């Protein structure tokens, strides 16, 4: 059982950059691939980015391939997501998640544990 807590969300302006953090407790993040997802009201939860247990494989949604970086520091039990050149379309609740599929996956059902989410709002 691993507990995940996101932080770093808030209100930003279009064009800004923002870094989110996901800190884990209860288990070592070395046991998991990690992912970031986002969700807006009335929509399904969408994949944003994923990273393998050791950072050896990284994956990004098409809309964020050139505007985001996912990283992890297993010694700190923390995963990060930095987004660049944000737009109002990026407004959502952002969730981090842990998957026992350690090589990485973008499918929500493969993620075993989820954080509470952090709100990111991008103004125009």
NORNORHU-V151885 format. One line per field, one symbol per residue. ss: DSSP state (A for helix, B for strand, O for the rest). psi: psi as a letter, one per 40 degrees, with the letter a starting at -180 (. if undefined). burial: # if it has 16 or more other ideal C-beta (glycine too) atoms within 10 Angstrom, else .. Layout:
ss->???
psi->???
burial->???
//
This chain:
ss->OOBBBBBOOBBBBOOOOBBBBBBBBOOOAAAOBBBBBBBOOOOOOBBBBBBOOOOOOBBBOAAAOOOBBBBBBOOOOBBBBBBOOOOAAAOBBBBBBBBOOOOOOOOAAAOOBBOOOBBBBBBO
psi->hhhhhiieiahiiheiihhiihhiieiheeeiiiihiihiheiihihdiihideeehiiiideedeeihhiigddefiiihhiifiideehihhiiihhegdeiiehdeehdiiaeihhhhhi.
burial->.#.#.#..#..#...#.#.#####....#..#######......#.#######.....###..#..##.#.#.#..#######..#...##########.##.###.#..#.###.##.#.#..
//
